[in-house]
């Protein structure tokens, strides 16, 4: 099969031409080769998975500004990495404050961290107040009036935000 007939030829070319540059860019940004290598791979995987799955689309990987596009995708992955690590650090801090008798097993800890990361991904893209209202209601168990007072917004806004967050969770849940 000739290179022109292979549907993955375009992505292979894109990878060959820009992977080294992207890896270097991520290493400078993160200061860590391992994380940079992982995110460089994730960037190309995201690119491959985001395209419509037709031979015509897969064969046409020409981007006008490939490095700009790759840096935007990789930049979003960097933000996700930092957010996930922040979430994990907050969970571990909360866990450290628990009496040892109440501490979950390592398996339960992993399941809880995975669930927190999935919830974070589901809520990604919501306005900050909608995200905060949902978390205050679901995690802290606050009533709508208490959420409104804490966020300094109306109860009607709290209701709207909770509906928005629940709808997002329902629509995007696997």
N, C-alpha and C positions, 0 to 999 in steps of 0.2 A: 504494500500500500504506500503510495507516495505521500510525502509530507503535506502536500496541499489537500489531499483527500482525507487526512486524519482530522476528525472533528476537534481534537484537543491541541492541534498545532498552535493555534493562536495563544492560548493560555500558557503553553509551554514556552513560547517566545517571550511573552510578557514576563513570566517568571524568570527566565534566563537573563533578560535584560535589566530587570529592576529589583530582583530579590536582594542582591548584595547592597544596593543603595538603601533599600528599605530597612534591612538589618542594621546597617550603620546608623541610619536615622533613629531607629528605635533604641539602639544601644546608647546613643548620646542622650536621648530623652529619658530613658529608664536607669541608665548606669548599671545595667545588669545584662550580661550576655544571654543567660538562660531565658529570662522573661522576654528579651528582645527576639530571640529565635522562635519562641513559642508564638508570640504575637505576629511575627512576620508570616509564619505558616498559617495562622488563623486568618490573617488578612486575605491571603490568596484563597483559602478555603471559603471564606465569606463571599469573595468575588465569584468563585465558581458556583456556589450554591444560590447566589442571588439572581443569576441569569435565567431567563426562560429556557426550559430544557428542550430546545429544538436544534437540529443539526445546523440550520442557518445561523442561529444566534451564537451557538458555540464556536462556529467557524469564524465569526467576525468579532474578534477581541480588540479591535483597534480603538484605543481611547485617545482623545485629542491631547489631554494632559495626564498621562498615566501616573506620573509621580505625585501630582496634586491629588488625584483621585485616591491613590494608594495611601497617601499621608492622611487624608480625611478618614478613610476606613480604619486605618491603624490607630489614628488619634482617638476614635470612638472606642476602640478596643482597649486602649490605655486607660481611658476614663472608667470603663467597665471594670478593669482590673483593680484600679485604686478603690472604686466603690465596693467591690466584692471584698477586698482586704480590710477596708474600714468596717464593713458589716461583720466580718469574722472577728476582728479585734474587739468590737463592741460586745459581741456574743461571748467571747472568751472572758472579757472583763466582768460581764454580768454573771457568768458561770463561776468565776473565782470568788464572787461574793456569797455564793451559796454554801451552806454547811455541807461538809463532805458526804454526809449521809443522804443528802438530796441530789447529789451530783449524778447526772445521767452517765450511762455506760459509754465507752468510746463509740459503739455502733449508734447509740441514740444521739450522741453529739454530732456525728457525721450526718445522720438523717435530718437533724434540726438545721444544721448549716446548709445542707442542700435545699431544704424547704425555704429557708430565709433567702437564699440566692434566687430561687425560682420566684418567690414573691416579689423580690426586688426587681427582677426582670419584667414581671407582669405589670408592675406599677411604673416602670420606666416610661417617661413621656407624659405622665400626668402633670398637671400644674402642681406646684409645691403645696398649695393649700389642700388640694384634693388628696394628695398623697399623705399629708400630715393628718388630715381628718380621718382617713381610712385607718391609718396605723393607730391613732389615738382610740378609735372605736374598737378595733379588733384586738389590739395588743393590750392596751391599758384598760379597756372596758368602759371608757367614759361615755356618758350620755351626750346627746346632741347639744344640749344647753351648755354642758361643761366644755365641750369641744369649741363651741362658738365663743365662749368666754376666753378660753386659752388662746385661740387663734385671732381673737378680736375681729370676728366676722359674725354675720347674722346666722340664726338657726336655719333659715331658709337656704342660705349658701351651704351650710354644713350638709343639709339633706341632699342638695344638688351634687355636691362633691362626693358624698357617699354612694349615690346612685351611679355617678360617673365611674368611680373606682370599681364598684361591684360589676358593672357592665363590662369594664375592661378585663377584669379577672375571669368572668364567664366566657367572654368572646375569645380570649387569648390562651385560656387554660388548655393543656394538651388533652 
